[in-house]
Amino acid sequence: MTLRDLVRVIDVATNPAESDRAVSASPLSAPSHVAIIMDGNGRWAAARGLPRGAGHKEGTAAARRAVEAARDLGLKYLTLYSFSTENWRRPASEVRELMSLLRRFIGDELPTLKKEGVKVAVIGDKRSLDPEIKLLVSRAEKETAANSAFHLQIAFNYGGRDEIVRAARTLAESVAAGRITPAAIDEALFSAALDTRDVPDPDLVIRTSGEKRISNFLLWQAAYAEYVFLDVLWPDFNAGCFAAAIEEFRSRERRYGGVGAAP
């Protein structure tokens, strides 16, 4: 990437309306798995005098752009945080809107995702979801199970602590049933009990809206992920913003607790 290209990436990230065209990052140095905390829908709507639901609808369009950009940038895995276990505390009307948007997103995008070889997985506690949504999620996962070109995880009714508790409960039940011994539980076995057992841990976690919190997202999996916080509200997120985050990731040195290269 030339200096001119890099300047353009940064300019697009800080001025989302400028362009939605990505500047391609080298697939050899790009992360394999990116997870995104999609934040800022409500503030985007409030700034325009619109109801929060309008922000969520625009956020769905941004999610669609993110999937396209991730594939263009050479990623293999993308995880989108769309509804947390804490989001049930929001007004009932907003919760219904978010549920409706998930139904529409999967329903509208499933034919394209299947055609393009995308494997879809929804992570989180599915037990409390509406039966119609559970059926739609199951259909999406089954109909794309054999795909391998790209992996899309949607974190819905998801919380990192809840996921860890559910994994611990599963392992405890296995110990009680005599299937495993307590001594057999190690990091690999615990990881295999998590919702994300079929994908590698994220290399990069992006959060939009300028907030600098992890918000109970992938607490186990992101232990050594790089974090990039963008001062852009999620509905304004585009391919240029994504590319800028990738460039920031590429500028860092990942040491995993070890010693870095000599300056």
BELHU-V854611 format. One record per residue. N is the residue number from 1. RES is the residue in one letter. PHI is phi in whole degrees, 0 to 359 (* if undefined). Layout:
N;RES;PHI
N;RES;PHI
This chain:
1;M;*
2;T;280
3;L;300
4;R;299
5;D;296
6;L;296
7;V;300
8;R;294
9;V;301
10;I;295
11;D;295
12;V;294
13;A;296
14;T;271
15;N;227
16;P;304
17;A;286
18;E;300
19;S;193
20;D;245
21;R;267
22;A;278
23;V;264
24;S;294
25;A;271
26;S;297
27;P;295
28;L;286
29;S;247
30;A;284
31;P;295
32;S;276
33;H;230
34;V;242
35;A;243
36;I;232
37;I;270
38;M;274
39;D;239
40;G;119
41;N;300
42;G;295
43;R;292
44;W;299
45;A;292
46;A;299
47;A;294
48;R;251
49;G;68
50;L;250
51;P;293
52;R;301
53;G;301
54;A;295
55;G;294
56;H;294
57;K;295
58;E;294
59;G;295
60;T;295
61;A;296
62;A;294
63;A;297
64;R;298
65;R;296
66;A;295
67;V;297
68;E;296
69;A;293
70;A;300
71;R;291
72;D;296
73;L;274
74;G;87
75;L;285
76;K;252
77;Y;226
78;L;222
79;T;241
80;L;245
81;Y;270
82;S;252
83;F;203
84;S;263
85;T;296
86;E;278
87;N;292
88;W;296
89;R;283
90;R;285
91;P;306
92;A;303
93;S;295
94;E;288
95;V;299
96;R;299
97;E;296
98;L;294
99;M;296
100;S;296
101;L;293
102;L;296
103;R;301
104;R;292
105;F;298
106;I;293
107;G;298
108;D;284
109;E;268
110;L;304
111;P;303
112;T;292
113;L;298
114;K;296
115;K;297
116;E;268
117;G;76
118;V;270
119;K;266
120;V;253
121;A;222
122;V;249
123;I;254
124;G;129
125;D;276
126;K;272
127;R;297
128;S;266
129;L;282
130;D;302
131;P;307
132;E;296
133;I;291
134;K;300
135;L;294
136;L;294
137;V;297
138;S;300
139;R;297
140;A;299
141;E;292
142;K;291
143;E;285
144;T;244
145;A;302
146;A;273
147;N;284
148;S;215
149;A;293
150;F;200
151;H;245
152;L;246
153;Q;253
154;I;248
155;A;273
156;F;228
157;N;53
158;Y;246
159;G;212
160;G;300
161;R;295
162;D;299
163;E;298
164;I;295
165;V;297
166;R;296
167;A;294
168;A;297
169;R;296
170;T;300
171;L;292
172;A;297
173;E;295
174;S;292
175;V;295
176;A;298
177;A;276
178;G;81
179;R;283
180;I;221
181;T;255
182;P;304
183;A;294
184;A;281
185;I;282
186;D;229
187;E;299
188;A;296
189;L;292
190;F;295
191;S;300
192;A;291
193;A;267
194;L;276
195;D;298
196;T;265
197;R;302
198;D;266
199;V;229
200;P;288
201;D;297
202;P;292
203;D;276
204;L;222
205;V;243
206;I;252
207;R;235
208;T;266
209;S;87
210;G;88
211;E;289
212;K;237
213;R;225
214;I;265
215;S;50
216;N;62
217;F;248
218;L;49
219;L;299
220;W;284
221;Q;290
222;A;265
223;A;305
224;Y;236
225;A;284
226;E;274
227;Y;248
228;V;233
229;F;252
230;L;253
231;D;273
232;V;221
233;L;288
234;W;305
235;P;300
236;D;267
237;F;293
238;N;219
239;A;297
240;G;295
241;C;298
242;F;298
243;A;297
244;A;296
245;A;295
246;I;297
247;E;296
248;E;297
249;F;301
250;R;293
251;S;278
252;R;263
253;E;246
254;R;264
255;R;251
256;Y;51
257;G;88
258;G;268
259;V;260
260;G;283
261;A;292
262;A;293
263;P;293
